[in-house]
Amino acid sequence: MLKLALAAAISMMFVLEPAAAATKHKGHAAASKRVKAKRTNLAKVIADDNRERMVRRIEMVHGRRHVVYQRVRRAAPAVAMLSAGDIAGLSRTHDPLDLRSNVAYVMDQTSSEVLFEKNAAVALPIASITKLMTGLLVVQAQQDLDEVLTITEADVDRHKFTSSRLPVGTRMTRGNLLHIALMSSENRAAAALGRNYPGGITAFVEAMNAKARELGMNDTHYVDSSGLSSQNVSSARDLAKLVKVAHQEPLLRQYTTDPNYVVQASGRALQYHNTNYLVASPDWNIGLQKTGFINEAGRCLVMQAMIQGRNVIMVFLDSKGKQSRTADAGRMRRWLEALKPASPPATAAAGVPVTVSAAVPATVSSAATAPVVQ
């Protein structure tokens, strides 16, 4: 009887082992299918991200609304982009104020004494700081600010594909276009200003570069009137010269420091706000300012302000973080306020102007940076 039971048990082992092996094989096959499915889904997502799609837009042509369909490629998944300053190694430069800006420059407006500088001779993309030169040219050319201009397809951003509240066909005075270009950094407004210069945008860009040479801005080069191209480059030292000259124009002082303004566009009232919230702060006395941002340039800010009875010009380029440029301005103001008025600006211990810089070329190309949207 025992022999029969033992024989039966051995027989069952031989029967169950193939079954278990078959079950194990099925499990591996199912797992393989799941992995394959995940890979297929990932491939589908990548394909979907890269394929083109149709975008519906409404345009005004001869006063009539027309529906236009444009084929565009979907944007790639967002990834962290390095600025031109980061690529050049400027982020490794430390300063006693622990600024978030890779570049900083502070100058006494009256005496031109340098109070603080950090990588101030390096030419970097300046984004919408470009519009300050645009405004200076329009004002000094004494163009008719009451002339009504029209936004056209030529003013639409085909480089960064930024949005705008001014559809093609919008009619607005040159003065209002200048106002929102400087106060709210309106790109189509800046493009229209350059396009309506005598000789068109080509002549306008040539005039921008000629004015830069006239002001001794030797590290500066412009290719458009809005700053959307990363090929608009300048150094902090050069931009301080621009701010000093622009501050002499009352209209530029007003337009860059208005907290908000309502403009008339084709019979519609549009309210715009300043891109720099400090202009509305009672703690600040700002005479002129301009902000800028594209990924290649980082967050940028130039300002003229009165601090402790002293008129100063501040330049901050390639700052990281949405509020970092204004936070750096606050750090700089507190540092200046702590100085004794009768003494030269200094660090708390050294008693001399602060100069810090990285060992990099004076001009930095941003060609290696990926295109990004302002």
Phi, psi and omega in degrees: 000318180296322179296321179295319180294319180296318180296320180295320180296317179296320179298319180295325179298317179293329180285318185285329184298314177297325181295317178297319179298320179295319179297317179299319180296319178297321179298315178298320181296319180295316179298320179298320179295321180296316178298317180296321179296318179298317179296320179297317180296320179297317178298323179294319179298315180297318179296319179296322181293328186267344184284161182275158176218164180262134179246131180267127179230151177250126180237154176259120179235116182053041176081002180244146180278130178233138177269126181236135177252128183237134179275122179229156178267135180298143180292145176290158178306140184297133175226157181291130181252141175273139175281169177298324178294320177297316180298326179281354179087013182292337181293346178275358179276122180259151179222159185293344180263358180055050180289150176274352180272136177288338181228136177212146180207129179229131186224141171289121185295326184282312185264349185065016177290132178280122182262329182201136174210143181216112182053037190285348182260002183272126178277123182228163171302141186242002176051226187284001169300336176309323185296341177293321175291322177302312180296320181298318180293316181300315182292314183288337175282352179054042176290151183294112181285344179269353179294135181272124179250159182241132175287128180239178178300332181294340181269352181286136181286107176260004183262307179254349181059043177285156181273168179205149176271003180250093179293159177302133183104348179297135178248131184206150178291154178301323180297317179291323176298318178295320182300309184282338175292320182277321185279316186245005177059042180288116187289318180293327177297315180295322179295318180295323178297316179292320182293330183265017173279148177306120183097356177081190186295328179297314178293326180294315179296321177298320179293324177299313181290326177294319178295321178299316178296321180298324181274001181077023179273077189283345179263010191251141175211136180242147174232347176210175184263356184253330183094008180291333178278137177286357177278353169282109186231154176196167174255163179297323178298317179296317183294329176296323176296319179296315180298319182298319180285317181297327181295342178283349181262112182304321182294322178292323177298316182292310186294326182279344185247359174296128179295324178201166183197144177255124179247156176260122180233108181053041178084358179258145176266124180238127178263130179242154180237156180287140179285351179244106184291346181294337182294337180264001182275129178293346180281348184243147173239087188258126181266335180195146179200162172201138176253168176198151175198127156218162185300323181294332184262339189071191179278129184236152180203132169237143182211149164247130182211157174260124181229121180056040179077004181246131175278122182233156175244128180243140175227126176232123181237150173057055176266151183250128181106141188301318182258011188291325182293320178287328176295321177295322177298321177295318177298318181293320180297316180297323178295317179292323180293333181281347180281149176286129184305326184278349184258153175297145177304137185203168170285167183299330185253324191278322181076023179224157177303147184269128175226119176226141181204158177262157179278082181225161177299158181292334179240131180243125177277141179254019184298334183280349182280147178282150179294139181223171184255136178286000000 
